[in-house]
Amino acid sequence: MFGYSDKISLSVINALDKDGNIIDFQLSFPILEDFEIPDNILQVSIFEMRQDIGYQGFNSFKIFIGTCSSIDEMYEAGILDKTVIRENLHIKRLDKKICYFDNEKGNHVIYTTVDNGDIVVKNRDEMKSVLINISNEFACIKSSIARIKKMGE
């Protein structure tokens, strides 16, 4: 992080809609201008790219729109009978955190599992707010690192 040839960048990639299709939405942090969240967005990945000796990147975490719960909690709430699990989604434990949205038929569609570090928001406005907060924090980190590097000059 403090090497002279290093570079770290964060980006929003792999935006998906309710059908699991990739949609055209990307951002690079820090965000320098206003942006709009697409109406049909359901999730995004935050991608961290590191350039130290070579390029290395990975998905740091994801942001989902919906409700966070578990199969156990949905059963206890009596809403499991109105639930649909997206095809190819493997839920290994009943207490595993999942994210779902309500479709036009009134069913709860479970579309992903939620890992540690992932963020679940209620709507696009909350997603935009979270992305702006991430951008602001990332800008602070980059600025702090630049100030620390200048101390050694």
trRosetta pair geometry for C-beta under 8 A, 3 or more apart (Angstrom, degrees):
i j d omega theta_ij theta_ji phi_ij phi_ji
1 6 6.3 -143 -127 113 16 160
1 8 6.9 -7 -121 -28 77 137
1 145 6.5 -110 161 -124 95 133
2 6 7.4 52 50 32 12 139
2 145 6.7 -147 -98 -155 69 96
2 148 6.7 -69 -122 109 114 124
2 149 6.5 -180 -157 -82 80 88
3 6 4.2 99 64 -23 98 110
3 52 6.5 82 46 -139 149 87
4 149 7.4 128 -102 -150 68 124
5 51 7.7 -98 142 124 79 92
5 52 7.4 97 95 -156 91 41
6 50 7.2 -27 -161 -167 97 85
6 51 6.5 152 -157 84 47 66
6 52 5.2 -2 -110 -102 93 69
7 50 7.5 154 83 -157 54 42
7 51 4.2 4 54 50 97 113
8 48 6.8 -15 -167 -169 95 93
8 49 7.1 157 -155 83 46 56
8 50 5.5 -9 -105 -105 78 71
8 51 7.7 -153 -68 24 38 71
8 142 7.8 -151 69 -93 98 93
9 28 6.7 -27 -178 -157 115 100
9 29 7.2 154 -173 60 66 79
9 48 7.5 160 83 -154 46 47
9 49 4.7 -8 58 57 94 104
10 28 7.5 132 87 -163 54 54
10 29 4.1 -9 78 41 103 128
10 46 6.1 -8 -168 -176 104 97
10 47 7.1 148 -157 77 51 50
10 48 5.7 -19 -101 -100 74 67
10 49 7.8 -170 -77 20 27 75
10 60 7.5 -32 -127 4 101 144
10 134 7.2 -129 135 153 151 113
10 138 5.4 -104 27 -122 140 153
11 26 6.5 -2 177 -172 107 95
11 27 6.6 171 -159 87 62 52
11 28 5.0 -26 -105 -105 89 63
11 29 6.8 -146 -79 6 36 81
11 46 7.5 156 78 -157 37 52
11 47 4.8 -22 64 61 90 101
11 49 7.0 26 3 -7 111 111
12 15 7.0 39 151 -59 102 101
12 25 7.0 -48 122 133 120 86
12 26 5.8 170 85 -153 80 44
12 27 4.0 35 27 41 118 92
12 28 7.9 -122 20 -61 74 28
12 29 7.9 100 -24 -37 82 93
12 44 5.0 -8 -165 174 101 137
12 45 7.3 139 -158 74 51 47
12 46 6.4 -32 -97 -100 60 60
12 47 7.5 156 -106 15 9 88
12 131 6.7 -5 -68 -129 140 122
13 26 5.9 19 -99 -119 59 97
13 44 7.2 129 62 -170 27 85
13 45 5.3 -36 72 71 77 99
13 47 4.7 17 15 -14 123 132
13 59 7.9 -114 63 -101 111 92
14 22 6.7 -76 -144 -120 52 101
14 43 7.9 -27 121 112 90 91
14 44 6.6 133 81 -154 68 50
14 45 4.2 26 55 15 120 117
14 47 7.7 113 5 -48 104 116
14 59 7.6 -24 25 -103 144 126
15 22 6.8 94 72 -159 59 62
15 23 4.9 -69 108 63 105 88
15 24 7.6 -35 62 75 126 9
15 25 3.9 12 7 61 167 108
15 26 7.3 -134 -10 -65 114 53
15 38 7.1 105 154 29 144 127
15 41 5.6 -50 -173 -128 112 104
15 43 7.2 172 -147 90 47 47
15 44 4.8 -13 -96 -98 74 87
16 20 5.8 -16 -171 -145 125 35
16 21 6.6 143 -151 70 73 31
16 22 6.2 -48 -96 -95 67 44
16 23 6.7 134 -128 6 16 91
16 41 7.6 96 73 -152 38 60
16 42 5.5 -54 99 60 82 99
16 43 5.0 0 49 56 103 91
16 44 7.7 -174 15 -76 70 42
17 20 7.3 -55 69 13 64 16
17 21 5.1 -8 38 57 107 86
17 23 5.2 90 -42 -40 99 124
17 38 7.9 -70 -89 112 96 129
17 40 4.3 0 -130 143 115 106
17 41 6.5 -76 -97 -101 61 27
17 42 5.7 95 -165 -2 23 106
18 40 6.6 -98 0 -171 91 85
18 42 5.2 134 -74 -58 54 138
18 101 6.6 -94 -122 71 106 148
18 103 7.5 132 178 -105 137 89
18 109 7.6 73 -168 83 98 152
18 111 7.7 -119 -152 -82 57 159
20 86 7.2 132 -58 -166 127 140
20 111 7.3 -162 -72 -160 93 115
23 38 5.7 -130 140 72 143 166
23 40 6.4 161 -86 87 158 105
23 41 6.4 -125 60 -91 145 73
24 38 7.7 116 69 -63 65 146
25 37 7.4 48 -146 -145 147 52
25 38 5.3 -118 -62 -8 133 118
25 41 6.3 -17 18 -93 165 125
25 44 7.1 -86 104 -98 117 119
27 31 5.9 -18 -174 -95 122 103
27 35 6.3 -15 -98 -102 120 176
27 131 6.7 67 63 -172 163 131
27 135 8.0 -70 148 -79 130 121
28 31 7.6 147 80 -89 49 56
29 134 6.5 -80 -106 123 145 95
29 135 4.8 -149 -134 -112 96 72
29 138 4.5 39 150 77 131 159
29 139 7.5 -125 170 -47 89 76
30 135 4.7 102 -146 -174 67 87
30 136 7.3 83 -136 -79 112 27
30 138 5.6 -175 -76 89 80 103
30 139 3.9 46 -85 -70 146 103
30 142 7.3 -120 -27 25 112 140
31 35 6.5 -92 -159 -5 130 126
31 131 7.0 66 -36 144 146 98
31 132 6.7 -78 46 -111 141 60
31 135 4.2 -43 10 -127 95 157
35 128 7.6 -171 84 -134 89 102
35 131 8.0 -71 69 113 129 142
37 41 5.6 -96 173 30 92 146
37 124 4.2 176 96 -168 138 107
37 125 7.9 -148 32 -67 141 31
37 127 5.7 109 -121 87 156 119
37 128 5.1 -117 -30 -64 125 100
38 41 4.6 116 68 -37 90 100
39 124 7.4 -61 -121 -60 36 158
41 44 7.0 -3 -172 -46 121 98
41 65 6.8 99 112 -2 80 139
41 124 6.4 102 59 -106 111 102
41 127 7.1 -148 108 98 130 169
42 64 7.0 -4 155 -152 71 69
42 65 5.4 -119 -148 47 46 103
42 66 7.3 33 -163 -41 90 107
42 101 6.8 -93 -135 -25 112 149
42 111 7.0 -22 157 96 141 160
43 62 5.8 9 -176 177 111 115
43 63 6.6 168 -151 86 63 52
43 64 4.7 -13 -103 -106 101 66
43 65 6.8 -140 -67 13 57 74
43 111 8.0 -158 -23 111 131 125
43 112 6.8 57 -69 -9 160 157
44 62 6.8 169 87 -155 42 71
44 63 5.2 0 55 53 89 98
44 127 7.5 113 12 -167 119 124
45 59 4.6 -53 -173 -135 124 115
45 61 7.7 177 -153 98 62 30
45 62 5.1 -39 -101 -100 63 82
46 59 7.0 106 69 -162 49 66
46 60 4.8 -50 98 56 99 106
46 61 5.4 8 43 59 113 70
46 62 7.1 -166 8 -89 77 29
46 63 7.0 71 -32 -17 102 99
46 134 7.0 -114 -117 -170 142 159
47 57 5.9 24 175 177 100 116
47 58 7.3 -178 -150 96 67 24
47 59 5.7 -45 -98 -99 68 57
47 60 7.0 166 -117 1 14 85
48 57 6.3 178 91 -148 48 70
48 58 6.0 -12 58 61 91 71
48 59 7.8 122 15 -138 77 11
48 60 4.6 75 -18 -50 114 114
49 55 6.6 -18 -169 -162 100 93
49 56 7.5 154 -157 83 53 41
49 57 4.1 -20 -103 -96 69 111
50 55 7.5 149 81 -155 50 44
50 56 4.9 -17 62 66 98 91
50 57 6.9 173 17 -81 65 54
51 54 7.5 -90 -143 138 60 19
51 55 5.5 -17 -100 -97 79 67
51 56 7.9 169 -82 24 34 66
52 56 7.3 -15 22 19 97 114
59 62 7.0 11 171 -58 122 84
60 117 7.3 -114 152 154 73 136
61 115 7.5 -146 -133 80 79 103
61 117 4.2 -125 -99 134 127 102
61 118 5.2 -173 -171 -89 97 49
61 119 6.8 75 139 -7 127 85
62 112 7.8 -89 109 153 154 155
62 115 7.7 84 26 37 104 101
62 118 4.9 -5 59 -127 80 103
62 119 7.5 -152 100 36 47 68
63 118 7.2 179 -82 -168 32 72
63 119 4.7 -14 -113 70 78 103
63 120 7.8 168 -161 -86 54 26
63 121 6.5 12 -178 0 99 111
63 127 5.9 125 142 -134 130 93
63 130 6.0 161 -131 103 142 145
63 131 7.5 -111 14 -64 172 85
64 68 7.8 115 79 -74 126 91
64 99 4.4 -2 137 -175 154 173
64 112 6.2 -148 -105 62 141 135
64 114 6.8 -103 18 -97 145 99
64 118 6.6 28 -4 167 106 116
64 119 7.2 175 25 91 67 52
64 120 4.9 -21 70 -111 100 73
64 121 7.2 168 85 26 47 67
65 101 6.9 35 110 -84 82 123
65 120 7.8 139 -107 -161 14 64
65 121 5.7 -35 -105 76 63 85
65 122 7.2 15 -155 131 75 14
65 123 6.3 61 -150 -119 114 19
65 124 6.7 -4 -104 -65 147 54
65 126 7.8 139 -115 66 87 106
65 127 6.0 -49 -74 -52 104 128
66 99 4.4 108 74 173 131 95
66 100 5.4 176 175 81 131 25
66 101 4.3 -97 -110 -65 104 78
66 111 7.3 -179 -59 35 163 111
66 120 6.4 -66 66 -158 75 106
66 122 7.9 -104 70 -127 6 35
67 99 6.9 152 71 -153 37 62
67 100 5.7 -29 59 63 90 78
67 101 7.3 143 10 -90 81 41
67 108 7.7 -59 53 -144 126 113
67 120 7.4 64 -165 164 12 133
67 122 7.7 36 -79 -114 66 71
68 97 5.8 -1 -172 -171 100 108
68 98 7.4 159 -151 80 54 38
68 99 5.6 -30 -94 -96 63 76
68 114 5.7 6 -131 -26 107 165
68 120 4.1 148 -50 54 114 167
69 73 4.6 -136 -171 81 93 127
69 74 5.4 92 137 -53 139 91
69 77 8.0 -65 -149 8 140 141
69 97 7.4 152 84 -147 18 64
69 98 6.2 -30 72 62 68 84
69 99 7.9 126 23 -103 68 31
69 100 6.8 -33 33 17 112 110
70 73 4.7 94 50 7 79 101
70 74 7.0 -146 89 -4 40 87
70 94 6.6 85 157 150 106 54
70 95 5.1 11 -177 -151 155 36
70 96 6.1 145 -132 67 100 36
70 97 5.8 -64 -75 -96 89 40
70 98 6.1 120 -112 11 40 90
71 74 5.7 -57 -147 39 31 111
71 75 6.3 36 153 -23 65 105
71 80 7.1 61 -163 -113 71 119
71 91 6.5 121 -35 140 127 150
71 94 4.5 -94 73 -151 116 71
71 95 7.7 -85 47 -58 82 26
71 96 7.5 32 4 49 98 78
71 98 6.9 63 -41 2 71 137
72 75 5.8 -57 -151 33 28 112
72 76 6.4 23 155 -15 64 107
72 94 4.7 95 -50 142 91 100
72 95 5.2 2 1 -87 138 66
73 76 5.7 -54 -146 39 33 110
73 77 6.2 26 156 -14 66 110
74 77 5.8 -59 -144 42 30 108
74 79 5.2 -89 -165 72 81 92
74 80 4.8 111 127 -75 100 80
74 83 6.1 52 166 -64 147 152
74 108 7.1 -163 -136 95 132 157
75 78 7.7 36 174 -70 31 30
75 80 4.7 14 -90 -35 60 141
75 94 7.8 -12 -2 -172 135 120
77 80 8.0 127 64 -29 79 76
78 81 7.7 -20 175 11 60 103
79 82 5.7 -57 -172 46 71 104
79 83 6.6 90 132 -48 77 105
79 108 6.2 63 148 -10 115 145
80 83 5.1 -53 -155 13 43 130
82 106 6.5 -60 -169 128 128 87
82 107 5.4 -154 169 -122 76 59
82 108 5.9 83 109 5 86 90
83 100 7.2 -53 -138 -132 99 159
83 107 6.6 138 -114 -173 19 86
83 108 4.5 -30 -107 69 76 102
83 109 7.8 165 -159 -82 60 23
83 110 6.3 34 -176 -20 107 105
84 103 7.6 -13 37 4 132 133
84 107 4.9 38 -6 155 110 136
84 108 7.1 168 24 80 66 49
84 109 5.1 -19 70 -108 101 68
84 110 7.1 -166 90 21 46 74
85 89 5.6 -134 171 67 94 121
85 91 7.2 -102 -142 -3 137 124
85 110 4.7 -19 -113 61 66 114
86 89 4.7 79 73 -17 87 128
86 109 6.4 65 -57 176 90 93
86 110 6.3 -130 0 92 82 61
86 111 4.6 65 -23 -118 142 59
86 112 7.7 1 36 -47 140 52
89 110 6.6 -167 107 117 160 95
89 111 6.9 -157 -74 -162 149 27
89 112 6.8 -128 -125 -96 124 32
89 113 7.2 154 -169 -29 101 86
91 94 7.7 76 140 -91 114 36
91 96 5.5 -171 -161 63 87 133
91 98 6.3 -21 -108 -78 130 126
91 110 7.6 -17 -50 145 139 144
91 113 6.2 158 -104 -80 79 113
92 96 6.4 89 55 -40 70 149
93 96 4.4 118 65 -34 88 98
96 113 5.7 -27 150 -141 120 117
97 113 6.7 103 85 -170 61 70
97 114 4.0 -62 116 61 110 109
98 110 5.0 -4 160 -151 137 113
98 112 6.9 159 -158 90 69 43
98 113 5.5 -52 -103 -109 68 54
98 114 6.4 -179 -106 -2 11 91
99 110 7.3 128 78 -148 37 63
99 111 6.5 -48 91 58 86 81
99 112 5.2 -3 47 64 105 90
99 113 7.7 149 8 -132 80 8
99 114 5.4 101 -37 -57 98 108
99 120 5.5 -167 -107 -114 119 122
100 108 4.6 42 148 173 143 92
100 109 5.7 162 -158 77 88 40
100 110 4.5 -48 -87 -88 106 54
100 111 6.5 132 -114 4 50 76
101 108 7.6 166 84 -153 22 57
101 109 5.6 -19 62 56 72 97
101 111 6.8 -2 13 -1 95 126
102 106 6.6 -14 -172 -143 106 33
102 107 7.1 159 -149 80 61 34
102 108 5.9 -36 -93 -96 68 57
102 109 7.4 149 -111 10 16 83
103 106 7.3 -52 73 15 68 18
103 107 5.2 -3 39 58 107 86
103 109 5.2 69 -35 -26 108 124
114 118 4.8 -145 -160 77 77 137
114 120 6.1 -37 -113 -49 141 119
115 118 5.0 99 56 -18 67 117
119 130 5.9 158 137 -160 154 153
121 126 3.6 -177 -173 111 120 120
121 127 5.0 180 66 -64 151 66
121 129 8.0 158 -135 53 144 98
121 130 6.0 -128 -64 -17 139 138
122 126 5.3 88 42 4 76 151
123 126 5.4 101 55 12 65 100
123 127 7.2 -118 110 -5 38 92
124 127 5.3 -53 -148 36 37 115
124 128 6.3 40 154 -22 68 101
125 128 5.7 -51 -150 33 32 112
125 129 6.5 33 151 -19 63 105
126 129 5.5 -53 -148 36 35 114
126 130 6.3 36 153 -19 67 104
127 130 5.8 -54 -148 36 32 110
127 131 6.3 31 153 -18 65 106
128 131 5.7 -55 -148 37 31 111
128 132 6.4 31 153 -19 65 105
129 132 5.8 -54 -149 36 30 111
129 133 6.4 31 152 -18 64 106
130 133 5.6 -54 -148 37 32 112
130 134 6.4 34 153 -20 66 103
131 134 5.7 -50 -146 35 32 112
131 135 6.3 36 152 -21 63 106
132 135 5.5 -54 -149 36 32 116
132 136 6.4 32 153 -20 65 104
133 136 5.7 -52 -146 35 32 110
133 137 6.4 28 157 -15 65 106
134 137 5.9 -59 -148 40 30 108
134 138 6.1 29 155 -19 66 110
135 138 5.8 -58 -145 38 27 111
135 139 6.3 30 155 -21 64 106
136 139 5.7 -53 -148 34 30 112
136 140 6.6 32 152 -20 63 104
137 140 5.6 -52 -152 34 34 114
137 141 6.5 35 151 -20 66 103
138 141 5.7 -51 -148 34 34 112
138 142 6.4 32 155 -17 66 106
139 142 5.9 -55 -146 38 30 110
139 143 6.2 31 155 -19 64 110
140 143 5.7 -58 -147 39 28 112
140 144 6.2 30 155 -21 65 108
141 144 5.8 -56 -147 36 29 111
141 145 6.4 29 156 -19 64 106
142 145 5.8 -54 -148 36 30 111
142 146 6.4 31 153 -19 63 106
143 146 5.7 -55 -150 35 31 112
143 147 6.6 30 153 -18 64 104
144 147 5.7 -54 -150 35 32 110
144 148 6.4 31 153 -18 66 105
145 148 5.7 -53 -148 36 32 111
145 149 6.4 35 153 -21 65 105
146 149 5.7 -53 -148 34 31 113
146 150 6.6 33 153 -22 63 104
147 150 5.7 -55 -152 32 33 112
147 151 7.1 46 148 -33 62 95
148 151 5.7 -41 -163 12 38 118
148 152 7.9 29 149 -12 60 98
149 152 6.3 -60 -169 31 41 107
149 153 7.5 44 141 -30 66 103
150 153 5.5 -47 -158 16 49 119
